[in-house]
Amino acid sequence: MDTLNFFQTINNFVWGPPLLILLIGTGLYLTVRLGVLQIFKLPMALKYLFVKDKNHIGEGDVSSFAALCTALAATIGTGNIIGVATAIRLGGPGALFWMWLAAFFGMTTKYSEGLLAIKYRTKDENGQQAGGPMYYLEGGLKNKKLGKFLAKAFAIFGIGVAFFGIGTFAQVNAIVTGMSGFGIPKTVVAVFLTLSVAAVTIGGIKSISRVSEIVVPFMALFYVLGAATILLLNPSSTAEAFNLVIISAFKGHAAMGGFAGAGVALALKAGVARGVFSNESGLGSAPIAAAAAKTNSCVRQGLISMTGTFFDTIVVCTMTGLVLISSGLWNDASIGGAEVTNAAFSSLLTYGGIGGFIVNIGIIFFAFTTILGWNYYGERCTVYLFGIKGIKYFKGIFIFLIAVGPFIRLQLIWVIADIVNGLMAVPNLIGLIALSGVVIKETKDYFADLKLKEKIKETKTV
């Protein structure tokens, strides 16, 4: 058995039925207990993104919006472009449906993570906010020994993801792919990327969030508008693509054009796995950034965090998937997984090569911001395990891995990334289930208080 097959076997075990059931089951459980909050409270959550409330500003390192942008910097990355293509190539068009479903339930998971991040956050030796699964596992679980064990396991896996998964190699290789479209040599990319990452990450969360606040909204809008233009220019193909997604999700997809065919089970597995890779709901990474927000309301931050999954999967991944399926190239076995999205955009928006330009620029910037976000996540996991003295060692290793990333084999990287993603999710999901009572209580208290304030306001008006 060669190295790739060895890790693929591990990956198949990690992403077997138990983890898929745990991921979807946790989201379903929280959805029911929270009264389908992701639908009824989404307008409020979107409003909170843009309306500042002085009554809810508290201690923190960055604004709530900056914290969300940092989390989105880590989530909106190669998973939205290359990852979606990989899911559809593996599981057929139906994989996109299962990504939607995973994201729908994942919104309540992400809400709960953000809420708990604020509820149990603390400060490190430098006075910076320290929060995330490590802290709500250790501080929230009644069984302290179990809580500490799960917290340490999460932190170890988190560093693993930062070093060998989403945080470095997958993103670096994506940037190399994007830069190659402009004829830039791999060595030049390696040098420039290493220096850029080092310059931004040395400043910590404030530096990372400043870059994220500018780059993430701009690039997400740029990419979505480009994809939306393609879909609007090809309405019949878009309608056919949407129809194929729904049919394939429940009937699978027969072999065609050299494609091996995909059953419902494979579509579900590919959709959920790539969906988690993309939006990170249940993974436990986003609450690390949420904990840095300047707020005194854990529910408000939870709602803001929830929008991250909505934007990432329901909006951005959907655009990629529909363009890819509309083009028909998802079924072309002669095109590699990383190149198929570029080919799809290029075939449907041919004027001046703008289709390929949109994808290449999107890959470069999305991947770069993901590297920044995961640098912060890995740093916080390091602080939890080793204290602030471990930061310099983490940063040194991280930057070194960025430098060598362009020369690492990509196929093996995706498999390793999936493995560490799955391992990282397990302790976090256990914690979310165990602390669901806290989430429900805080949520009920917040909205009860909100209703009371509205009644008092109405009374005064009358």
DRENDO-1510 file (C-alpha; in Angstrom, 1 decimal, always signed):
<recs>
REC; n; res; u; v; w
REC; 1; MET; +0.0; +0.0; +0.0 .
REC; 2; ASP; +1.5; +3.4; -1.0 .
REC; 3; THR; +1.4; +6.5; +1.1 .
REC; 4; LEU; -1.7; +8.0; -0.7 .
REC; 5; ASN; -3.8; +4.8; -0.3 .
REC; 6; PHE; -2.7; +4.5; +3.4 .
REC; 7; PHE; -4.0; +8.0; +4.2 .
REC; 8; GLN; -7.1; +7.4; +2.1 .
REC; 9; THR; -7.9; +4.4; +4.1 .
REC; 10; ILE; -7.6; +6.4; +7.3 .
REC; 11; ASN; -9.7; +9.2; +5.8 .
REC; 12; ASN; -12.5; +6.8; +4.8 .
REC; 13; PHE; -12.6; +5.5; +8.4 .
REC; 14; VAL; -12.6; +9.1; +10.0 .
REC; 15; TRP; -15.3; +10.3; +7.6 .
REC; 16; GLY; -17.4; +7.1; +8.0 .
REC; 17; PRO; -21.0; +7.0; +9.0 .
REC; 18; PRO; -20.4; +7.8; +12.8 .
REC; 19; LEU; -18.8; +11.3; +12.1 .
REC; 20; LEU; -21.4; +12.1; +9.4 .
REC; 21; ILE; -24.2; +11.2; +11.8 .
REC; 22; LEU; -22.5; +13.2; +14.6 .
REC; 23; LEU; -22.2; +16.3; +12.4 .
REC; 24; ILE; -25.7; +16.3; +10.9 .
REC; 25; GLY; -27.2; +15.0; +14.1 .
REC; 26; THR; -25.7; +17.7; +16.3 .
REC; 27; GLY; -27.0; +20.4; +13.9 .
REC; 28; LEU; -30.4; +18.8; +13.7 .
REC; 29; TYR; -30.6; +18.4; +17.5 .
REC; 30; LEU; -29.7; +22.1; +18.0 .
REC; 31; THR; -32.0; +23.2; +15.2 .
REC; 32; VAL; -35.0; +21.5; +16.9 .
REC; 33; ARG; -34.1; +22.8; +20.4 .
REC; 34; LEU; -33.5; +26.4; +19.1 .
REC; 35; GLY; -36.8; +26.5; +17.2 .
REC; 36; VAL; -35.2; +26.6; +13.7 .
REC; 37; LEU; -33.3; +29.8; +14.7 .
REC; 38; GLN; -31.3; +29.8; +11.4 .
REC; 39; ILE; -34.5; +30.8; +9.5 .
REC; 40; PHE; -36.5; +32.9; +12.0 .
REC; 41; LYS; -33.5; +34.9; +13.3 .
REC; 42; LEU; -31.4; +35.2; +10.2 .
REC; 43; PRO; -32.7; +38.7; +9.3 .
REC; 44; MET; -31.8; +39.8; +12.8 .
REC; 45; ALA; -28.4; +38.2; +12.5 .
REC; 46; LEU; -27.7; +40.0; +9.1 .
REC; 47; LYS; -28.9; +43.3; +10.7 .
REC; 48; TYR; -26.4; +42.9; +13.6 .
REC; 49; LEU; -23.6; +42.7; +11.0 .
REC; 50; PHE; -24.1; +46.3; +10.0 .
REC; 51; VAL; -25.8; +48.0; +12.9 .
REC; 52; LYS; -23.6; +48.8; +15.9 .
REC; 53; ASP; -25.2; +48.5; +19.3 .
REC; 54; LYS; -23.4; +50.5; +22.0 .
REC; 55; ASN; -25.3; +48.7; +24.7 .
REC; 56; HIS; -23.6; +45.4; +23.7 .
REC; 57; ILE; -20.0; +46.6; +23.2 .
REC; 58; GLY; -17.8; +44.9; +25.8 .
REC; 59; GLU; -14.2; +43.8; +26.3 .
REC; 60; GLY; -12.4; +42.3; +23.3 .
REC; 61; ASP; -9.6; +42.7; +20.8 .
REC; 62; VAL; -11.5; +43.6; +17.6 .
REC; 63; SER; -15.1; +44.5; +16.5 .
REC; 64; SER; -17.7; +41.8; +16.0 .
REC; 65; PHE; -17.6; +42.4; +12.3 .
REC; 66; ALA; -13.8; +42.1; +12.2 .
REC; 67; ALA; -14.0; +38.9; +14.2 .
REC; 68; LEU; -16.5; +37.5; +11.6 .
REC; 69; CYS; -14.3; +38.6; +8.8 .
REC; 70; THR; -11.4; +36.8; +10.4 .
REC; 71; ALA; -13.5; +33.7; +10.7 .
REC; 72; LEU; -14.7; +34.1; +7.1 .
REC; 73; ALA; -11.1; +34.7; +6.0 .
REC; 74; ALA; -10.4; +31.1; +7.2 .
REC; 75; THR; -13.6; +29.6; +5.8 .
REC; 76; ILE; -14.0; +31.3; +2.4 .
REC; 77; GLY; -11.1; +29.7; +0.7 .
REC; 78; THR; -10.2; +26.8; -1.6 .
REC; 79; GLY; -13.1; +24.8; -0.2 .
REC; 80; ASN; -15.5; +27.3; -2.0 .
REC; 81; ILE; -13.8; +26.8; -5.4 .
REC; 82; ILE; -11.7; +23.7; -5.6 .
REC; 83; GLY; -13.5; +21.9; -2.7 .
REC; 84; VAL; -16.9; +22.2; -4.4 .
REC; 85; ALA; -15.5; +20.9; -7.6 .
REC; 86; THR; -13.9; +18.0; -5.8 .
REC; 87; ALA; -17.2; +17.2; -4.1 .
REC; 88; ILE; -19.2; +17.2; -7.3 .
REC; 89; ARG; -16.5; +15.2; -9.1 .
REC; 90; LEU; -16.7; +12.5; -6.3 .
REC; 91; GLY; -20.4; +12.5; -5.6 .
REC; 92; GLY; -22.0; +14.0; -8.6 .
REC; 93; PRO; -24.3; +17.1; -8.7 .
REC; 94; GLY; -26.3; +15.8; -5.8 .
REC; 95; ALA; -23.3; +16.5; -3.5 .
REC; 96; LEU; -24.2; +20.2; -3.7 .
REC; 97; PHE; -27.6; +19.5; -2.2 .
REC; 98; TRP; -26.0; +17.7; +0.7 .
REC; 99; MET; -23.7; +20.7; +1.1 .
REC; 100; TRP; -26.8; +22.9; +1.5 .
REC; 101; LEU; -28.3; +20.6; +4.0 .
REC; 102; ALA; -25.1; +20.3; +6.0 .
REC; 103; ALA; -24.9; +24.2; +5.9 .
REC; 104; PHE; -28.5; +24.6; +7.0 .
REC; 105; PHE; -28.0; +22.5; +10.1 .
REC; 106; GLY; -24.5; +23.8; +10.5 .
REC; 107; MET; -25.9; +27.4; +11.0 .
REC; 108; THR; -27.2; +26.4; +14.4 .
REC; 109; THR; -23.9; +24.6; +15.1 .
REC; 110; LYS; -22.0; +27.8; +14.2 .
REC; 111; TYR; -24.4; +29.9; +16.3 .
REC; 112; SER; -23.8; +27.7; +19.3 .
REC; 113; GLU; -20.1; +27.8; +18.9 .
REC; 114; GLY; -20.0; +31.6; +18.7 .
REC; 115; LEU; -22.3; +31.8; +21.8 .
REC; 116; LEU; -20.1; +29.5; +23.9 .
REC; 117; ALA; -16.9; +31.2; +22.7 .
REC; 118; ILE; -18.0; +34.5; +24.4 .
REC; 119; LYS; -19.6; +32.8; +27.4 .
REC; 120; TYR; -16.4; +30.9; +28.4 .
REC; 121; ARG; -13.6; +33.2; +27.0 .
REC; 122; THR; -10.8; +34.4; +29.2 .
REC; 123; LYS; -7.6; +36.3; +28.8 .
REC; 124; ASP; -4.0; +35.1; +28.1 .
REC; 125; GLU; -0.8; +36.4; +29.8 .
REC; 126; ASN; -0.7; +39.3; +27.2 .
REC; 127; GLY; -4.2; +40.4; +28.1 .
REC; 128; GLN; -5.6; +39.2; +24.8 .
REC; 129; GLN; -8.9; +37.3; +24.6 .
REC; 130; ALA; -8.6; +33.6; +24.6 .
REC; 131; GLY; -11.6; +31.5; +23.7 .
REC; 132; GLY; -13.0; +28.7; +21.6 .
REC; 133; PRO; -13.6; +25.0; +22.1 .
REC; 134; MET; -10.5; +24.6; +24.3 .
REC; 135; TYR; -12.0; +26.9; +26.9 .
REC; 136; TYR; -15.7; +25.9; +26.8 .
REC; 137; LEU; -14.8; +22.3; +26.9 .
REC; 138; GLU; -12.6; +22.7; +30.0 .
REC; 139; GLY; -14.7; +25.4; +31.6 .
REC; 140; GLY; -18.2; +24.2; +30.7 .
REC; 141; LEU; -18.2; +20.4; +31.0 .
REC; 142; LYS; -19.2; +19.1; +34.5 .
REC; 143; ASN; -16.7; +16.2; +34.2 .
REC; 144; LYS; -13.5; +18.3; +34.5 .
REC; 145; LYS; -11.1; +15.5; +33.6 .
REC; 146; LEU; -13.0; +14.7; +30.4 .
REC; 147; GLY; -13.4; +18.4; +29.6 .
REC; 148; LYS; -9.6; +19.0; +29.9 .
REC; 149; PHE; -8.8; +15.9; +27.9 .
REC; 150; LEU; -11.2; +16.9; +25.0 .
REC; 151; ALA; -9.8; +20.5; +25.2 .
REC; 152; LYS; -6.3; +19.3; +24.8 .
REC; 153; ALA; -7.2; +16.9; +22.0 .
REC; 154; PHE; -9.0; +19.7; +20.2 .
REC; 155; ALA; -6.0; +22.0; +20.5 .
REC; 156; ILE; -3.6; +19.3; +19.2 .
REC; 157; PHE; -5.8; +18.6; +16.2 .
REC; 158; GLY; -6.3; +22.4; +15.7 .
REC; 159; ILE; -2.5; +22.8; +15.4 .
REC; 160; GLY; -2.5; +19.9; +13.0 .
REC; 161; VAL; -5.1; +21.5; +10.8 .
REC; 162; ALA; -3.2; +24.8; +10.8 .
REC; 163; PHE; +0.1; +23.0; +9.9 .
REC; 164; PHE; -0.9; +20.2; +7.6 .
REC; 165; GLY; -4.5; +20.8; +6.6 .
REC; 166; ILE; -6.6; +23.8; +5.7 .
REC; 167; GLY; -4.1; +26.3; +7.1 .
REC; 168; THR; -1.1; +25.8; +4.9 .
REC; 169; PHE; -0.5; +23.3; +2.1 .
REC; 170; ALA; -4.0; +23.2; +0.6 .
REC; 171; GLN; -4.1; +27.0; +0.4 .
REC; 172; VAL; -0.6; +27.4; -0.8 .
REC; 173; ASN; -1.0; +25.0; -3.6 .
REC; 174; ALA; -4.2; +26.7; -4.6 .
REC; 175; ILE; -2.4; +30.0; -4.8 .
REC; 176; VAL; +0.3; +28.4; -6.9 .
REC; 177; THR; -2.4; +27.2; -9.3 .
REC; 178; GLY; -4.0; +30.6; -9.5 .
REC; 179; MET; -0.6; +32.3; -10.0 .
REC; 180; SER; +0.3; +29.9; -12.8 .
REC; 181; GLY; -2.6; +31.2; -14.7 .
REC; 182; PHE; -0.7; +34.5; -14.9 .
REC; 183; GLY; +2.6; +32.8; -15.8 .
REC; 184; ILE; +4.3; +33.4; -12.4 .
REC; 185; PRO; +6.9; +30.8; -11.5 .
REC; 186; LYS; +6.4; +28.6; -8.4 .
REC; 187; THR; +9.6; +29.8; -6.7 .
REC; 188; VAL; +8.6; +33.4; -7.0 .
REC; 189; VAL; +5.2; +32.6; -5.5 .
REC; 190; ALA; +6.8; +30.8; -2.6 .
REC; 191; VAL; +9.1; +33.7; -1.8 .
REC; 192; PHE; +6.4; +36.4; -2.1 .
REC; 193; LEU; +3.8; +34.4; -0.2 .
REC; 194; THR; +6.1; +33.6; +2.7 .
REC; 195; LEU; +7.1; +37.2; +3.1 .
REC; 196; SER; +3.5; +38.5; +2.9 .
REC; 197; VAL; +2.2; +35.9; +5.4 .
REC; 198; ALA; +5.1; +36.8; +7.8 .
REC; 199; ALA; +4.4; +40.5; +7.5 .
REC; 200; VAL; +0.7; +40.2; +8.4 .
REC; 201; THR; +0.7; +37.5; +11.0 .
REC; 202; ILE; +3.4; +39.0; +13.2 .
REC; 203; GLY; +0.9; +41.7; +14.2 .
REC; 204; GLY; -1.5; +39.0; +15.5 .
REC; 205; ILE; -5.3; +39.3; +15.5 .
REC; 206; LYS; -5.5; +43.0; +15.0 .
REC; 207; SER; -3.3; +42.9; +11.9 .
REC; 208; ILE; -5.0; +39.8; +10.5 .
REC; 209; SER; -8.5; +41.3; +11.1 .
REC; 210; ARG; -7.6; +44.6; +9.4 .
REC; 211; VAL; -6.5; +42.8; +6.3 .
REC; 212; SER; -9.5; +40.4; +6.5 .
REC; 213; GLU; -12.0; +43.3; +6.9 .
REC; 214; ILE; -10.8; +44.8; +3.5 .
REC; 215; VAL; -10.1; +41.7; +1.5 .
REC; 216; VAL; -12.8; +39.2; +2.4 .
REC; 217; PRO; -16.0; +41.3; +1.7 .
REC; 218; PHE; -14.4; +42.7; -1.5 .
REC; 219; MET; -13.3; +39.4; -2.9 .
REC; 220; ALA; -16.5; +37.6; -1.9 .
REC; 221; LEU; -18.6; +40.2; -3.6 .
REC; 222; PHE; -16.3; +40.1; -6.7 .
REC; 223; TYR; -16.5; +36.4; -7.0 .
REC; 224; VAL; -20.3; +36.1; -6.3 .
REC; 225; LEU; -21.1; +38.9; -8.9 .
REC; 226; GLY; -18.9; +37.2; -11.5 .
REC; 227; ALA; -20.6; +33.8; -10.9 .
REC; 228; ALA; -24.1; +35.4; -10.8 .
REC; 229; THR; -23.4; +37.1; -14.1 .
REC; 230; ILE; -22.6; +33.7; -15.7 .
REC; 231; LEU; -25.8; +32.1; -14.3 .
REC; 232; LEU; -28.0; +35.0; -15.4 .
REC; 233; LEU; -26.5; +34.9; -18.9 .
REC; 234; ASN; -27.3; +31.2; -19.2 .
REC; 235; PRO; -30.8; +30.9; -17.5 .
REC; 236; SER; -31.8; +27.6; -19.2 .
REC; 237; SER; -28.5; +25.9; -18.2 .
REC; 238; THR; -28.8; +27.3; -14.7 .
REC; 239; ALA; -32.3; +25.9; -14.3 .
REC; 240; GLU; -31.2; +22.5; -15.7 .
REC; 241; ALA; -28.2; +22.5; -13.3 .
REC; 242; PHE; -30.5; +23.2; -10.3 .
REC; 243; ASN; -32.8; +20.4; -11.4 .
REC; 244; LEU; -29.9; +18.0; -11.7 .
REC; 245; VAL; -28.7; +18.8; -8.2 .
REC; 246; ILE; -32.1; +17.9; -6.7 .
REC; 247; ILE; -32.6; +14.7; -8.7 .
REC; 248; SER; -29.1; +13.5; -8.2 .
REC; 249; ALA; -29.2; +14.0; -4.5 .
REC; 250; PHE; -31.9; +11.3; -4.1 .
REC; 251; LYS; -31.3; +9.1; -7.1 .
REC; 252; GLY; -27.6; +9.3; -7.6 .
REC; 253; HIS; -26.1; +9.9; -11.0 .
REC; 254; ALA; -25.5; +7.3; -13.7 .
REC; 255; ALA; -22.1; +7.0; -15.4 .
REC; 256; MET; -21.7; +9.4; -18.3 .
REC; 257; GLY; -18.7; +10.6; -20.4 .
REC; 258; GLY; -16.2; +8.5; -18.5 .
REC; 259; PHE; -17.5; +9.5; -15.1 .
REC; 260; ALA; -17.7; +6.5; -12.8 .
REC; 261; GLY; -21.1; +7.4; -11.5 .
REC; 262; ALA; -22.2; +8.3; -7.9 .
REC; 263; GLY; -24.7; +6.9; -5.6 .
REC; 264; VAL; -26.7; +8.8; -3.0 .
REC; 265; ALA; -24.4; +7.6; -0.2 .
REC; 266; LEU; -21.3; +8.9; -2.0 .
REC; 267; ALA; -23.0; +12.2; -2.9 .
REC; 268; LEU; -24.0; +12.6; +0.8 .
REC; 269; LYS; -20.5; +11.8; +2.1 .
REC; 270; ALA; -18.7; +14.1; -0.5 .
REC; 271; GLY; -21.2; +16.9; +0.2 .
REC; 272; VAL; -21.0; +16.8; +3.9 .
REC; 273; ALA; -17.2; +16.4; +4.1 .
REC; 274; ARG; -16.5; +19.2; +1.6 .
REC; 275; GLY; -19.2; +21.3; +3.2 .
REC; 276; VAL; -17.5; +21.1; +6.6 .
REC; 277; PHE; -14.1; +21.7; +4.9 .
REC; 278; SER; -15.6; +24.9; +3.4 .
REC; 279; ASN; -17.8; +26.4; +6.2 .
REC; 280; GLU; -16.2; +24.8; +9.2 .
REC; 281; SER; -19.5; +24.4; +11.1 .
REC; 282; GLY; -18.9; +21.9; +13.9 .
REC; 283; LEU; -15.1; +22.0; +13.3 .
REC; 284; GLY; -14.7; +24.5; +16.2 .
REC; 285; SER; -12.3; +26.9; +14.5 .
REC; 286; ALA; -14.6; +29.9; +14.0 .
REC; 287; PRO; -15.4; +30.4; +17.7 .
REC; 288; ILE; -11.7; +31.0; +18.3 .
REC; 289; ALA; -12.0; +34.2; +16.2 .
REC; 290; ALA; -15.5; +35.0; +17.7 .
REC; 291; ALA; -14.0; +35.0; +21.2 .
REC; 292; ALA; -11.9; +38.1; +20.2 .
REC; 293; ALA; -15.0; +40.2; +19.5 .
REC; 294; LYS; -15.8; +43.4; +21.5 .
REC; 295; THR; -19.2; +42.4; +22.8 .
REC; 296; ASN; -20.9; +41.6; +26.1 .
REC; 297; SER; -23.6; +39.5; +24.5 .
REC; 298; CYS; -22.9; +35.9; +23.7 .
REC; 299; VAL; -26.2; +35.5; +21.8 .
REC; 300; ARG; -25.6; +38.5; +19.6 .
REC; 301; GLN; -22.1; +37.2; +18.7 .
REC; 302; GLY; -23.6; +33.7; +18.1 .
REC; 303; LEU; -26.1; +35.2; +15.6 .
REC; 304; ILE; -23.3; +37.1; +13.8 .
REC; 305; SER; -21.2; +33.9; +13.7 .
REC; 306; MET; -24.1; +32.0; +12.2 .
REC; 307; THR; -24.1; +34.3; +9.1 .
REC; 308; GLY; -20.6; +33.0; +8.2 .
REC; 309; THR; -22.0; +29.6; +7.2 .
REC; 310; PHE; -24.8; +31.2; +5.3 .
REC; 311; PHE; -22.4; +33.4; +3.2 .
REC; 312; ASP; -19.8; +30.6; +2.8 .
REC; 313; THR; -22.0; +27.7; +1.6 .
REC; 314; ILE; -25.5; +28.9; +0.8 .
REC; 315; VAL; -24.1; +31.8; -1.2 .
REC; 316; VAL; -20.5; +31.3; -2.4 .
REC; 317; CYS; -20.4; +27.5; -2.7 .
REC; 318; THR; -23.8; +27.5; -4.5 .
REC; 319; MET; -22.5; +29.9; -7.1 .
REC; 320; THR; -19.4; +27.7; -7.8 .
REC; 321; GLY; -21.5; +24.5; -7.9 .
REC; 322; LEU; -24.2; +25.8; -10.3 .
REC; 323; VAL; -21.6; +27.3; -12.7 .
REC; 324; LEU; -19.7; +24.1; -12.7 .
REC; 325; ILE; -22.7; +21.9; -13.3 .
REC; 326; SER; -24.1; +24.3; -15.9 .
REC; 327; SER; -20.9; +24.0; -17.9 .
REC; 328; GLY; -21.2; +20.2; -18.1 .
REC; 329; LEU; -17.4; +20.0; -17.4 .
REC; 330; TRP; -17.9; +18.5; -13.9 .
REC; 331; ASN; -18.3; +15.2; -15.8 .
REC; 332; ASP; -15.2; +15.6; -17.9 .
REC; 333; ALA; -12.6; +13.1; -16.5 .
REC; 334; SER; -9.8; +14.6; -18.6 .
REC; 335; ILE; -9.8; +17.8; -16.6 .
REC; 336; GLY; -8.1; +17.8; -13.1 .
REC; 337; GLY; -10.2; +18.7; -10.0 .
REC; 338; ALA; -8.3; +22.0; -9.4 .
REC; 339; GLU; -8.7; +23.1; -13.0 .
REC; 340; VAL; -12.3; +22.2; -13.7 .
REC; 341; THR; -13.8; +25.3; -12.0 .
REC; 342; ASN; -11.5; +27.5; -14.0 .
REC; 343; ALA; -12.5; +25.7; -17.2 .
REC; 344; ALA; -16.2; +26.0; -16.3 .
REC; 345; PHE; -16.1; +29.8; -15.7 .
REC; 346; SER; -14.0; +30.3; -18.8 .
REC; 347; SER; -16.4; +28.3; -21.0 .
REC; 348; LEU; -19.4; +30.3; -19.9 .
REC; 349; LEU; -17.8; +33.7; -19.7 .
REC; 350; THR; -15.4; +33.9; -22.6 .
REC; 351; TYR; -15.2; +37.6; -23.2 .
REC; 352; GLY; -11.6; +38.7; -22.7 .
REC; 353; GLY; -10.8; +35.6; -20.6 .
REC; 354; ILE; -12.6; +37.2; -17.7 .
REC; 355; GLY; -14.1; +33.8; -16.5 .
REC; 356; GLY; -10.8; +32.3; -15.8 .
REC; 357; PHE; -9.6; +35.6; -14.4 .
REC; 358; ILE; -12.4; +35.6; -11.8 .
REC; 359; VAL; -11.5; +32.1; -10.6 .
REC; 360; ASN; -7.7; +32.7; -10.5 .
REC; 361; ILE; -8.1; +36.0; -8.5 .
REC; 362; GLY; -10.7; +34.4; -6.2 .
REC; 363; ILE; -8.4; +31.4; -5.5 .
REC; 364; ILE; -5.4; +33.6; -4.8 .
REC; 365; PHE; -7.1; +36.0; -2.4 .
REC; 366; PHE; -9.4; +33.5; -0.7 .
REC; 367; ALA; -6.5; +31.1; -0.1 .
REC; 368; PHE; -4.3; +33.9; +1.2 .
REC; 369; THR; -6.8; +35.1; +3.8 .
REC; 370; THR; -7.5; +31.5; +4.8 .
REC; 371; ILE; -3.8; +31.2; +5.6 .
REC; 372; LEU; -4.0; +34.3; +7.8 .
REC; 373; GLY; -7.1; +33.0; +9.7 .
REC; 374; TRP; -5.7; +29.6; +10.4 .
REC; 375; ASN; -2.4; +31.2; +11.6 .
REC; 376; TYR; -4.5; +32.8; +14.3 .
REC; 377; TYR; -6.4; +29.7; +15.1 .
REC; 378; GLY; -3.2; +27.6; +15.4 .
REC; 379; GLU; -1.6; +30.3; +17.5 .
REC; 380; ARG; -4.5; +30.3; +20.0 .
REC; 381; CYS; -4.4; +26.5; +20.2 .
REC; 382; THR; -0.7; +26.8; +20.9 .
REC; 383; VAL; -1.3; +29.3; +23.6 .
REC; 384; TYR; -3.8; +27.0; +25.3 .
REC; 385; LEU; -1.3; +24.1; +25.3 .
REC; 386; PHE; +2.0; +25.9; +25.9 .
REC; 387; GLY; +1.3; +29.5; +27.0 .
REC; 388; ILE; +2.4; +32.6; +25.1 .
REC; 389; LYS; +6.0; +31.4; +25.0 .
REC; 390; GLY; +4.9; +28.9; +22.3 .
REC; 391; ILE; +3.7; +31.5; +19.9 .
REC; 392; LYS; +7.2; +32.3; +18.4 .
REC; 393; TYR; +7.8; +28.6; +17.7 .
REC; 394; PHE; +4.4; +28.1; +16.2 .
REC; 395; LYS; +4.9; +31.1; +13.9 .
REC; 396; GLY; +8.3; +30.0; +12.9 .
REC; 397; ILE; +7.1; +26.5; +11.9 .
REC; 398; PHE; +4.0; +27.9; +10.2 .
REC; 399; ILE; +6.0; +30.3; +8.0 .
REC; 400; PHE; +8.4; +27.5; +7.1 .
REC; 401; LEU; +5.6; +25.3; +6.0 .
REC; 402; ILE; +4.2; +28.1; +3.8 .
REC; 403; ALA; +7.6; +28.4; +2.1 .
REC; 404; VAL; +7.8; +24.6; +1.3 .
REC; 405; GLY; +4.0; +24.3; +0.5 .
REC; 406; PRO; +4.3; +25.0; -3.2 .
REC; 407; PHE; +6.4; +22.0; -3.7 .
REC; 408; ILE; +4.2; +19.4; -1.8 .
REC; 409; ARG; +2.0; +16.9; -3.7 .
REC; 410; LEU; -1.6; +18.2; -3.8 .
REC; 411; GLN; -3.6; +15.0; -3.9 .
REC; 412; LEU; -2.1; +13.8; -0.6 .
REC; 413; ILE; -2.7; +17.2; +0.9 .
REC; 414; TRP; -6.4; +17.1; +0.4 .
REC; 415; VAL; -6.6; +13.6; +2.1 .
REC; 416; ILE; -4.6; +14.7; +5.1 .
REC; 417; ALA; -6.7; +17.9; +5.4 .
REC; 418; ASP; -9.9; +15.8; +5.5 .
REC; 419; ILE; -8.4; +13.6; +8.2 .
REC; 420; VAL; -7.4; +16.3; +10.6 .
REC; 421; ASN; -10.6; +18.2; +9.9 .
REC; 422; GLY; -12.6; +15.2; +11.0 .
REC; 423; LEU; -10.5; +14.6; +14.1 .
REC; 424; MET; -10.8; +18.2; +15.2 .
REC; 425; ALA; -14.6; +18.1; +14.9 .
REC; 426; VAL; -15.1; +15.2; +17.3 .
REC; 427; PRO; -14.3; +16.8; +20.6 .
REC; 428; ASN; -16.0; +20.0; +19.6 .
REC; 429; LEU; -19.2; +18.3; +18.7 .
REC; 430; ILE; -19.2; +16.3; +22.0 .
REC; 431; GLY; -18.8; +19.7; +23.8 .
REC; 432; LEU; -21.7; +21.3; +21.8 .
REC; 433; ILE; -24.1; +18.5; +22.7 .
REC; 434; ALA; -23.0; +18.5; +26.4 .
REC; 435; LEU; -23.4; +22.3; +26.6 .
REC; 436; SER; -26.6; +22.6; +24.6 .
REC; 437; GLY; -28.5; +23.4; +27.8 .
REC; 438; VAL; -26.3; +26.5; +28.3 .
REC; 439; VAL; -26.9; +27.5; +24.7 .
REC; 440; ILE; -30.7; +27.1; +25.1 .
REC; 441; LYS; -30.8; +29.0; +28.4 .
REC; 442; GLU; -28.7; +31.9; +27.1 .
REC; 443; THR; -30.8; +32.1; +24.0 .
REC; 444; LYS; -34.2; +32.1; +25.8 .
REC; 445; ASP; -33.0; +34.7; +28.3 .
REC; 446; TYR; -31.7; +37.0; +25.6 .
REC; 447; PHE; -34.9; +37.0; +23.5 .
REC; 448; ALA; -37.1; +37.2; +26.6 .
REC; 449; ASP; -35.2; +40.3; +27.7 .
REC; 450; LEU; -35.5; +41.7; +24.1 .
REC; 451; LYS; -39.3; +41.3; +24.2 .
REC; 452; LEU; -39.5; +42.9; +27.7 .
REC; 453; LYS; -37.5; +45.9; +26.4 .
REC; 454; GLU; -39.8; +46.2; +23.4 .
REC; 455; LYS; -42.9; +46.2; +25.6 .
REC; 456; ILE; -41.4; +48.8; +27.9 .
REC; 457; LYS; -40.6; +50.9; +24.8 .
REC; 458; GLU; -44.2; +50.5; +23.5 .
REC; 459; THR; -45.6; +51.5; +26.9 .
REC; 460; LYS; -43.5; +54.7; +27.1 .
REC; 461; THR; -44.6; +55.6; +23.5 .
REC; 462; VAL; -48.2; +55.2; +24.4 .
</recs>
